């Protein structure tokens, strides 16, 4: 099971890498916006704030620390869980080849991120709504940036096998806490937007 675990964790790490890139992009954007905001003297700053387009730059600049904080929280949540998973069993019944194990790691990382976003939404206040909108948008982009090996390498039969495996597991346990049900939700996105889109 050592090889399978490493493939699984490698897939999980791919999603963490994308989160890191997102954090880097936010840092670069904040630096760029800071350079656009005038702070040479009071009159220039007043002129800057009286310009509606430039005022939006300031608003975005002030929002970015909130976005950076939630992205870093997602990163550490996934990183810590991946460390924990390294020492746990991966109970998956039936046939699983290398590509499927790799994809399952990506799917589970996406499930964890989705769960974190749901928890954040439950505890969000009215003033946090812009953060929720950002997180939902970021998650959609993350799904779009994620490539499943079973689809990219045109191994549709293996993707369908993985999809069917989760579907059958859900028929045995359809509770809200069922990991296979959460995996299936992620797989549905790839089935509808990637698999069906391929010629």
C-alpha positions as CSV (number, residue, x, y, z in Angstrom):
1,X,0.0,0.0,0.0
2,X,3.1,2.3,0.3
3,X,3.2,3.0,-3.5
4,X,-0.6,3.8,-3.5
5,X,-0.3,6.0,-0.5
6,X,2.5,8.0,-2.1
7,X,0.5,8.4,-5.3
8,X,-2.5,9.6,-3.3
9,X,-0.4,12.1,-1.3
10,X,1.2,13.3,-4.5
11,X,-2.2,14.1,-5.9
12,X,-3.2,15.8,-2.6
13,X,0.0,17.9,-2.8
14,X,-0.9,19.1,-6.4
15,X,-3.9,20.9,-4.9
16,X,-1.8,22.4,-2.1
17,X,0.6,23.7,-4.8
18,X,-2.3,25.5,-6.6
19,X,-3.3,27.1,-3.2
20,X,0.3,28.3,-2.8
21,X,0.2,29.9,-6.3
22,X,-3.0,31.6,-5.4
23,X,-1.4,33.0,-2.2
24,X,1.6,34.2,-4.3
25,X,-0.7,35.9,-6.8
26,X,-2.5,37.8,-3.9
27,X,0.9,38.9,-2.5
28,X,2.0,40.2,-5.9
29,X,-1.3,42.0,-6.5
30,X,-1.2,43.7,-3.2
31,X,2.4,44.9,-3.9
32,X,1.3,46.2,-7.3
33,X,-1.7,48.0,-5.9
34,X,0.4,49.6,-3.2
35,X,2.6,51.1,-5.8
36,X,-0.5,52.7,-7.5
37,X,-1.8,54.3,-4.3
38,X,-0.4,57.8,-3.9
39,X,1.0,58.7,-0.5
40,X,3.4,61.5,-1.3
41,X,1.3,64.2,0.2
42,X,-2.3,64.8,1.5
43,X,-3.6,66.7,-1.5
44,X,-2.5,63.9,-3.9
45,X,-4.2,61.3,-1.6
46,X,-7.4,63.4,-1.5
47,X,-7.4,63.6,-5.3
48,X,-6.8,59.8,-5.5
49,X,-9.7,59.1,-3.2
50,X,-12.0,61.5,-5.1
51,X,-11.4,59.5,-8.3
52,X,-14.0,56.6,-8.3
53,X,-11.8,54.3,-10.3
54,X,-8.8,54.9,-8.1
55,X,-10.9,54.5,-5.0
56,X,-11.7,51.0,-6.1
57,X,-8.0,50.3,-6.2
58,X,-7.8,51.3,-2.5
59,X,-10.8,49.2,-1.7
60,X,-9.3,46.1,-3.4
61,X,-6.0,46.8,-1.6
62,X,-7.7,46.9,1.8
63,X,-9.6,43.6,1.1
64,X,-6.6,41.6,0.1
65,X,-5.3,40.8,3.6
66,X,-8.6,39.1,4.3
67,X,-8.3,37.0,1.2
68,X,-4.7,36.1,2.0
69,X,-5.7,35.1,5.5
70,X,-8.4,32.6,4.3
71,X,-6.1,31.2,1.6
72,X,-3.3,30.6,4.1
73,X,-5.9,29.0,6.4
74,X,-6.9,26.6,3.6
75,X,-3.2,25.8,2.9
76,X,-2.5,24.9,6.5
77,X,-5.7,22.9,7.0
78,X,-4.8,20.8,3.9
79,X,-1.1,20.6,4.8
80,X,-1.9,19.4,8.3
81,X,-4.5,16.9,7.1
82,X,-2.1,15.5,4.5
83,X,0.4,14.8,7.3
84,X,-2.3,13.0,9.2
85,X,-3.4,11.0,6.2
86,X,0.2,9.8,5.7
87,X,-0.2,7.6,8.7
88,X,-3.8,6.5,8.2
89,X,-5.5,3.7,6.2
90,X,-7.1,4.6,2.9
91,X,-10.2,2.4,2.8
92,X,-11.2,2.1,-0.8
93,X,-12.7,-1.1,-2.1
94,X,-12.0,-2.8,-5.4
95,X,-9.7,-2.0,-8.3
96,X,-7.6,1.2,-8.1
97,X,-4.6,1.8,-10.5
98,X,-1.9,4.5,-10.2
99,X,-3.9,7.2,-12.0
100,X,-7.0,6.6,-9.9
101,X,-5.0,6.8,-6.7
102,X,-3.4,10.1,-7.9
103,X,-6.8,11.5,-8.8
104,X,-8.3,10.4,-5.5
105,X,-5.7,12.5,-3.6
106,X,-6.7,15.6,-5.6
107,X,-10.4,14.9,-5.1
108,X,-10.0,14.5,-1.3
109,X,-8.0,17.7,-1.1
110,X,-10.8,19.5,-3.0
111,X,-13.3,17.9,-0.6
112,X,-11.4,19.3,2.4
113,X,-11.3,22.8,0.9
114,X,-15.0,22.7,0.2
115,X,-15.6,21.7,3.8
116,X,-13.5,24.5,5.1
117,X,-15.4,27.0,3.0
118,X,-18.7,25.7,4.3
119,X,-17.5,26.1,7.9
120,X,-16.3,29.7,7.1
121,X,-19.7,30.5,5.6
122,X,-21.5,29.3,8.7
123,X,-19.4,31.6,10.9
124,X,-19.3,34.6,8.6
125,X,-20.9,37.9,9.5
126,X,-22.5,40.4,7.2
127,X,-19.1,42.3,6.8
128,X,-17.4,39.0,5.8
129,X,-19.6,38.4,2.7
130,X,-16.9,39.7,0.3
131,X,-14.6,37.0,1.7
132,X,-17.3,34.3,1.1
133,X,-17.8,35.5,-2.5
134,X,-14.0,35.4,-3.0
135,X,-13.7,31.9,-1.5
136,X,-16.5,30.5,-3.7
137,X,-15.0,32.1,-6.8
138,X,-11.5,30.8,-5.8
139,X,-12.9,27.3,-5.3
140,X,-14.5,27.3,-8.8
141,X,-11.2,28.4,-10.3
142,X,-9.4,25.7,-8.4
143,X,-11.7,23.1,-9.9
144,X,-11.1,24.5,-13.3
145,X,-7.3,24.5,-12.8
146,X,-7.3,20.9,-11.5
147,X,-6.5,18.2,-14.1
148,X,-7.5,14.7,-13.3
149,X,-5.0,12.2,-14.8
150,X,-7.8,9.8,-15.8
151,X,-9.3,12.5,-18.0
152,X,-6.2,14.3,-19.3
153,X,-4.6,11.1,-20.3
154,X,-7.9,10.0,-21.9
155,X,-8.4,7.0,-19.6
156,X,-12.2,7.5,-19.5
157,X,-12.8,3.9,-18.4
158,X,-10.7,4.6,-15.2
159,X,-12.5,7.8,-14.5
160,X,-15.9,6.1,-14.9
161,X,-14.6,3.3,-12.7
162,X,-13.7,5.8,-10.0
163,X,-17.0,7.6,-10.4
164,X,-19.0,4.4,-10.2
165,X,-17.0,3.2,-7.2
166,X,-18.0,6.4,-5.3
167,X,-21.6,6.1,-6.5
168,X,-21.9,2.5,-5.2
169,X,-20.3,3.5,-1.9
170,X,-22.9,6.2,-1.5
171,X,-25.7,3.7,-2.0
172,X,-24.4,2.0,1.2
173,X,-23.9,5.2,3.2
174,X,-25.8,8.3,2.1
175,X,-25.3,10.3,5.4
176,X,-24.1,13.9,5.2
177,X,-20.8,12.9,6.7
178,X,-20.2,10.2,4.0
179,X,-16.8,11.0,2.4
180,X,-17.8,9.1,-0.7
181,X,-20.8,11.4,-1.2
182,X,-18.5,14.5,-0.9
183,X,-16.1,12.9,-3.4
184,X,-19.0,12.2,-5.7
185,X,-20.0,15.9,-5.7
186,X,-16.5,16.8,-6.8
187,X,-16.4,14.0,-9.5
188,X,-19.7,15.3,-10.9
189,X,-18.1,18.6,-11.7
190,X,-15.4,16.8,-13.7
191,X,-17.9,14.5,-15.3
192,X,-20.1,17.4,-16.5
193,X,-17.4,20.0,-17.3
194,X,-14.4,17.9,-18.4
195,X,-15.2,14.4,-19.4
196,X,-18.3,15.3,-21.4
197,X,-16.5,18.2,-23.0
198,X,-13.8,16.0,-24.4
199,X,-14.4,14.9,-28.1
